[in-house]
């Protein structure tokens, strides 16, 4: 077992955990807020969602829909490498805290890890903006 660097990145969102979860758990909404992962429309292929990321075509598989705010997902790169990404939405006062756990991959340089961290921060900021200001149409399932 290796000792990996882990950072918990969170953002307060002035929306209920149910609203945040319902929006963020729908892969079709990823292009509206998660540009670090999806900069194109997404399409379903079996249990996976295909999308064009800034670093190439990826397959994303989410954990089953659940009442606990768990949004964990696995990203598979074209190389076949899979990365596990834990995400949660929890109650925080009248709103929600959205938490992404960034796990440094063994081959990552310090600069690459920092760039990944900044991409996650930008994505969570967009998620907050979309949900709080309703600047973009929100698709709920």
C-alpha positions in Angstrom: 0.0 0.0 0.0 1.4 3.4 -1.0 1.0 6.6 0.9 -0.7 8.8 -1.6 -1.2 12.6 -1.3 -4.9 13.4 -0.9 -6.7 16.7 -0.9 -10.3 17.3 0.0 -11.6 20.2 -2.1 -15.0 21.6 -1.1 -17.4 24.4 -2.0 -20.5 25.7 -0.2 -23.5 25.8 -2.5 -26.7 27.7 -1.5 -29.0 24.9 -2.6 -30.4 21.9 -0.8 -28.3 18.7 -0.9 -31.2 17.1 -2.8 -31.0 19.8 -5.5 -27.2 19.6 -5.8 -27.2 15.8 -5.9 -30.0 15.6 -8.4 -28.2 18.0 -10.8 -24.6 16.8 -10.2 -25.5 13.1 -10.4 -26.9 13.5 -14.0 -23.9 12.9 -16.4 -25.8 14.9 -19.1 -25.1 18.0 -16.9 -21.4 17.5 -16.8 -20.6 19.9 -19.7 -22.4 22.7 -17.8 -20.1 22.5 -14.8 -17.3 20.0 -15.1 -15.1 21.3 -18.0 -12.1 19.5 -16.4 -13.8 16.3 -17.3 -16.4 16.9 -20.0 -16.0 19.6 -22.7 -18.5 17.9 -25.0 -21.9 16.3 -24.9 -21.9 12.9 -23.1 -23.3 9.7 -24.5 -24.3 6.5 -22.7 -22.6 3.2 -23.5 -23.7 0.4 -21.2 -22.9 1.4 -17.7 -20.4 4.0 -18.9 -20.7 7.6 -20.1 -18.4 8.7 -23.0 -17.1 12.2 -23.2 -14.3 14.3 -24.6 -12.1 15.6 -21.8 -9.3 18.1 -22.2 -6.9 15.2 -22.1 -8.8 12.9 -24.6 -11.8 10.6 -24.8 -12.8 9.1 -21.5 -15.3 6.6 -20.1 -17.0 7.6 -16.8 -18.9 5.2 -14.6 -20.8 6.5 -11.6 -21.9 4.7 -8.4 -25.5 3.8 -8.4 -28.0 6.6 -7.5 -28.4 6.7 -3.7 -30.0 8.8 -0.9 -26.7 9.5 0.8 -25.2 12.2 -1.5 -22.4 9.9 -2.8 -21.3 10.7 -6.3 -18.2 8.5 -6.6 -17.1 7.8 -10.1 -14.3 6.1 -12.1 -12.7 7.7 -15.1 -11.1 5.4 -17.7 -8.6 7.0 -20.0 -7.9 5.9 -23.6 -4.8 4.1 -22.2 -7.1 1.8 -20.1 -5.9 3.4 -16.8 -8.8 4.0 -14.4 -8.9 6.6 -11.7 -11.3 6.6 -8.8 -12.8 9.9 -7.7 -14.8 10.2 -4.5 -17.4 13.0 -4.4 -20.0 13.8 -1.8 -22.7 16.4 -1.2 -23.7 16.9 2.5 -26.0 19.3 4.4 -24.3 22.5 5.5 -26.7 24.8 7.3 -29.4 25.8 4.9 -27.3 24.7 1.9 -24.8 22.1 0.9 -21.1 21.3 1.0 -19.9 19.7 -2.2 -16.7 17.7 -1.5 -14.3 16.2 -4.1 -11.4 14.1 -2.9 -8.4 14.5 -5.2 -6.1 11.5 -5.0 -2.6 12.1 -6.4 -1.7 9.4 -8.9 1.8 7.9 -8.4 3.1 9.1 -11.7 2.0 12.8 -11.2 4.5 15.6 -10.9 3.9 18.4 -8.4 2.9 20.7 -11.3 0.4 18.1 -12.7 -1.2 17.6 -9.3 -1.5 21.3 -8.8 -3.1 21.7 -12.3 -5.5 18.9 -11.5 -6.4 20.6 -8.2 -7.0 24.0 -9.9 -9.3 22.3 -12.5 -11.4 20.7 -9.7 -11.6 24.1 -7.9 -12.8 25.7 -11.2 -15.3 23.0 -11.8 -16.8 23.3 -8.2 -17.0 27.1 -8.7 -19.0 26.6 -11.9 -21.3 24.1 -10.2 -21.9 26.7 -7.5 -22.6 29.4 -10.0 -25.0 27.2 -12.1 -27.0 26.0 -9.1 -27.2 29.3 -7.3 -27.7 31.7 -10.2 -29.6 29.4 -12.6 -27.5 30.9 -15.4 -27.9 27.8 -17.5 -30.9 25.5 -17.9 -30.7 22.7 -15.3 -31.7 19.3 -16.6 -33.0 17.1 -13.8 -33.9 13.4 -14.0 
